[in-house]
Amino acid sequence: MNKLIKKIFYILFMLILISIISFLAIHAAPNSFFAAGELNPNMTEEAIAALKAVYGLDKPLFEQYVDWVINIFSLNFGISFVSGQDVSTEILKRLPVTLIMNITALVAVFVISLYLGIKAALNYEKKSDYLIRQISLISFSMPSFYLALLFIIFFSLVLGIFPISGLHSVEPKEGFLYYLDMAWHLVLPIGVMIFVGLGSMIIYIRSLTLEILKSDYYYFALSRGLNKKELLRYYILPNLLPPIVTLLGLSLPGLIGGSVILESIFGIEGMGQLFYMSALSRDYPIIMGTLMITAFLTLLGNMIADLILLKLNPYMTRQ
């Protein structure tokens, strides 16, 4: 319980620190949302000043930050400069798609890499080990944007199996066929996320498994005549899971950050695309809201990973 309370306070501290750094960095960037209006001869200085007053941009930075933090506690991230919509509504509308993509990719990477990494280690220096290592090296060195373009060319343009972009082709927006169509549109982007994420994880699991196979307790288990399933269940997996869970928790920011590129390429209306378009237009409320939601989800994911580690290794609670 003490560790959980400490973790919650740590998350709050990190969120405050991230909010300060993000707020200062965004306002220190050149140009602003009103730069285009300042270059417009039909836009008077009084009109621009009035707009800044509406959004509170005429106040000192410290006051702007304090007002913004106070509003956050009521989940009020402000009003979008571009759409005029509530930022919370804009984010919540796009958040589910991004979460579905990232959680699906994370689970798939965990399962596939665990299987291939153990298989490669158990077949050390054999053909299957060589093949798995080559696949992992290709995955590790493959840029996600390049693989996404290859997938679109081959599976969409050449074979015509999957749609090129978007989330839906079926109307109305309800029923089984609608969600099936949505899943069909997400196959390519999720496939890219899975393949790109496999490389380092397979290499890591293979290396850990090889260390376990060289350990004294594993040789002792072999001497007792245990079969492969028992060795895998009682000796390999229990020693593999804690470091893998830690690595998965640390990989969350990379998965969420990677969705910015993929959602833009595949035209998916998720948080990644929203953040990219908002950055181009200097839509400060959307940018700050997206950054804080992403930071919170990342820290929450790391906390969940720590709690899973405590469950897998109860001796950590004694530290």
C-alpha positions in Angstrom: 0.0 0.0 0.0 2.9 2.4 0.8 4.4 1.8 -2.6 1.1 2.5 -4.3 0.7 5.8 -2.4 4.3 6.8 -3.2 3.7 5.9 -6.9 0.6 8.1 -7.0 2.5 11.0 -5.6 5.3 10.4 -8.1 2.7 10.5 -10.9 1.3 13.8 -9.7 4.9 15.3 -9.4 5.8 14.1 -12.8 2.6 15.5 -14.3 3.3 18.9 -12.8 6.9 18.8 -14.0 5.8 17.8 -17.6 3.1 20.5 -17.6 5.6 23.2 -16.7 8.2 22.1 -19.3 5.6 21.6 -22.0 3.9 24.9 -21.3 7.2 26.9 -21.5 8.4 25.0 -24.6 5.2 25.6 -26.5 5.1 29.3 -25.7 8.8 29.6 -26.5 8.3 28.2 -30.0 8.5 30.8 -32.9 5.2 32.1 -34.4 1.8 31.5 -32.9 -1.8 30.8 -33.9 -2.3 34.5 -34.5 0.7 34.9 -36.7 -1.4 34.5 -39.9 -3.8 37.1 -38.7 -1.0 39.6 -38.0 0.1 39.3 -41.6 -3.5 39.8 -42.9 -4.0 43.5 -43.8 -7.7 43.2 -43.1 -7.0 42.0 -39.5 -6.7 45.0 -37.2 -4.5 45.0 -34.1 -7.6 45.6 -32.0 -9.2 42.5 -33.4 -6.1 40.4 -32.7 -5.9 41.8 -29.2 -9.5 41.0 -28.6 -9.0 37.4 -29.7 -6.0 37.1 -27.4 -8.1 38.5 -24.5 -10.8 35.9 -25.2 -8.3 33.0 -24.9 -6.4 34.6 -22.0 -3.2 35.0 -24.1 -2.9 38.7 -23.1 -1.9 37.7 -19.5 1.6 37.0 -18.3 2.8 33.4 -18.8 2.7 32.6 -15.1 -1.0 33.6 -14.8 -1.8 31.7 -18.0 -0.2 28.6 -16.5 -1.9 28.9 -13.2 -5.3 29.4 -14.9 -4.7 26.4 -17.1 -3.7 24.1 -14.2 -6.7 25.2 -12.2 -9.0 24.3 -15.1 -7.2 20.9 -15.6 -8.5 19.7 -12.2 -12.0 20.1 -13.5 -10.9 18.3 -16.8 -11.3 21.6 -18.6 -8.5 21.9 -21.1 -9.9 25.0 -22.8 -11.3 25.7 -26.2 -9.6 24.8 -29.5 -8.3 27.8 -31.5 -9.1 26.1 -34.8 -12.4 24.3 -34.3 -13.8 26.3 -31.4 -14.8 23.0 -29.8 -14.1 21.9 -26.2 -10.6 20.3 -26.1 -11.8 17.5 -23.8 -14.5 16.6 -26.3 -12.0 16.6 -29.2 -9.6 14.4 -27.3 -12.2 11.9 -25.9 -13.6 11.5 -29.4 -10.2 10.4 -30.8 -8.7 8.7 -27.7 -10.4 5.3 -28.1 -8.9 4.6 -31.5 -5.4 5.4 -30.4 -5.8 3.2 -27.3 -7.2 0.3 -29.3 -4.2 0.5 -31.7 -1.6 0.8 -29.0 -3.0 -1.8 -26.6 -3.6 -4.3 -29.4 0.0 -3.8 -30.7 1.4 -4.0 -27.1 -0.3 -7.3 -26.4 0.6 -8.8 -29.8 4.2 -7.8 -29.4 4.4 -9.4 -26.0 2.9 -12.7 -27.1 4.7 -13.0 -30.4 8.1 -11.9 -29.1 7.8 -14.2 -26.1 7.2 -17.2 -28.3 9.8 -16.4 -30.9 12.5 -15.3 -28.4 12.1 -18.5 -26.3 12.0 -20.6 -29.5 15.2 -19.0 -30.8 17.0 -19.6 -27.5 15.9 -23.2 -27.2 17.1 -23.8 -30.8 20.4 -22.0 -30.3 22.5 -21.8 -33.5 20.0 -23.8 -35.5 18.1 -22.7 -38.6 15.1 -21.5 -36.7 17.3 -19.4 -34.4 19.0 -17.9 -37.4 15.7 -17.1 -39.1 14.2 -15.5 -36.0 17.3 -13.4 -35.5 17.2 -12.1 -39.1 13.5 -11.2 -38.7 14.2 -9.4 -35.5 17.1 -7.5 -37.0 15.0 -6.4 -40.0 12.2 -5.3 -37.6 14.7 -3.4 -35.4 16.2 -1.4 -38.3 12.9 -0.8 -40.2 11.5 2.8 -39.9 7.7 2.7 -39.2 6.9 5.3 -41.9 8.8 3.4 -44.6 7.1 0.1 -43.6 3.7 1.8 -43.7 4.3 3.0 -47.2 5.4 -0.5 -48.3 2.3 -2.0 -46.7 0.0 0.5 -48.5 1.7 -0.1 -51.9 1.6 -3.9 -51.6 -1.6 -4.7 -49.7 -3.7 -1.8 -50.8 -2.6 -0.7 -54.3 -1.2 -4.0 -55.7 -3.4 -6.6 -54.0 -6.3 -4.4 -53.1 -7.0 -6.3 -49.9 -7.0 -3.5 -47.3 -8.2 0.2 -47.5 -5.5 2.8 -48.0 -6.6 5.2 -45.3 -9.4 6.3 -43.0 -11.4 4.4 -40.4 -14.7 3.6 -42.1 -16.3 2.8 -45.3 -19.6 1.5 -44.0 -22.6 3.5 -43.0 -24.6 4.0 -40.7 -22.2 4.3 -37.7 -23.5 1.3 -35.7 -23.9 -2.4 -35.9 -21.5 -5.3 -36.3 -20.6 -4.5 -39.9 -19.6 -1.0 -39.0 -17.1 -2.2 -36.3 -15.9 -5.0 -38.5 -15.1 -2.4 -41.2 -13.3 -0.3 -38.6 -11.2 -3.3 -37.6 -10.4 -4.0 -41.3 -9.1 -0.4 -41.7 -6.9 -0.8 -38.6 -5.1 -4.0 -39.8 -2.3 -2.3 -41.7 -1.4 0.4 -39.1 -1.5 -2.1 -36.2 0.5 -4.6 -38.3 3.2 -1.9 -38.8 3.2 -1.2 -35.1 3.6 -4.9 -34.2 6.3 -5.6 -36.7 8.4 -2.5 -35.8 8.0 -3.4 -32.1 9.1 -7.0 -32.3 12.8 -6.6 -33.1 14.2 -5.3 -29.9 11.8 -7.4 -27.8 12.8 -10.7 -29.5 16.5 -10.0 -29.1 16.0 -9.1 -25.4 13.9 -12.2 -24.6 16.3 -14.5 -26.5 19.2 -13.1 -24.5 17.4 -13.5 -21.2 16.4 -17.1 -22.0 19.9 -18.0 -23.0 21.1 -16.8 -19.6 18.4 -18.9 -17.8 19.4 -22.0 -19.8 23.0 -21.6 -18.5 22.0 -21.2 -14.9 22.6 -23.7 -12.1 18.9 -24.0 -11.2 18.0 -24.9 -14.8 20.7 -27.7 -14.9 19.3 -28.9 -11.6 15.8 -29.1 -13.1 17.2 -31.0 -16.0 18.8 -33.5 -13.7 15.5 -34.1 -12.1 14.2 -35.3 -15.5 11.5 -32.6 -16.0 10.0 -32.4 -19.5 10.1 -29.3 -21.7 6.6 -28.1 -20.7 7.5 -28.3 -17.0 10.9 -26.5 -17.6 9.1 -23.8 -19.5 6.3 -23.3 -17.0 8.3 -23.5 -13.7 11.8 -22.3 -14.6 11.9 -20.2 -17.8 8.7 -18.1 -17.8 8.7 -17.1 -14.1 12.3 -15.7 -14.6 11.5 -14.1 -17.9 8.3 -12.2 -17.0 9.6 -9.5 -14.5 12.2 -8.0 -16.9 9.8 -8.2 -19.8 7.0 -6.4 -18.0 9.5 -3.7 -17.0 10.6 -3.3 -20.7 7.0 -3.2 -21.9 6.2 -0.4 -19.4 9.2 1.6 -20.6 8.2 1.1 -24.3 4.7 2.7 -23.8 5.9 6.2 -24.7 7.5 4.9 -27.9 4.3 3.2 -29.0 2.1 6.3 -28.3 4.6 8.6 -30.0 4.8 6.3 -33.0 1.0 6.6 -33.5 1.6 10.3 -34.5 3.4 9.2 -37.7 1.2 6.2 -38.5 -2.1 8.0 -37.9 -1.0 10.8 -40.2 0.1 8.4 -42.9 -3.1 6.2 -42.7 -5.4 9.1 -42.2 -6.7 7.8 -38.9 -8.6 10.3 -36.7 -6.8 9.5 -33.5 -4.8 11.5 -30.9 -1.6 11.2 -33.0 -3.2 12.9 -36.0 -4.9 15.5 -33.8 -1.6 16.4 -32.1 0.2 16.6 -35.5 -2.4 18.9 -37.0 -2.6 21.0 -33.8 1.2 21.4 -33.8 1.1 22.7 -37.4 -1.6 25.3 -36.6 -0.1 26.2 -33.1 -3.4 25.2 -31.4 -2.0 25.5 -27.9 -5.0 24.1 -26.0 -5.1 21.0 -28.1 -1.4 20.5 -27.9 -1.3 20.9 -24.1 -4.3 18.7 -23.6 -2.9 15.9 -25.8 0.5 16.1 -24.1 -1.0 15.8 -20.6 -3.4 13.0 -21.5 -0.5 11.1 -23.2 1.8 11.7 -20.2 -0.9 10.5 -17.8 -1.5 7.3 -19.8 2.2 6.7 -20.0 2.7 7.1 -16.2 -0.4 5.1 -15.5 0.9 2.3 -17.7 4.3 2.3 -15.9 2.5 2.2 -12.5 0.4 -0.8 -13.7 3.7 -2.5 -14.9 5.1 -1.9 -11.4 2.1 -3.4 -9.7 2.3 -6.5 -12.0 6.0 -6.8 -11.0 5.0 -6.8 -7.4 2.5 -9.6 -8.1 5.1 -11.6 -10.0 7.8 -11.0 -7.4 6.4 -10.4 -3.9 9.9 -10.1 -2.5 10.1 -6.6 -4.0 7.6 -5.4 -1.4 10.3 -6.0 1.3 12.8 -3.5 -0.3 
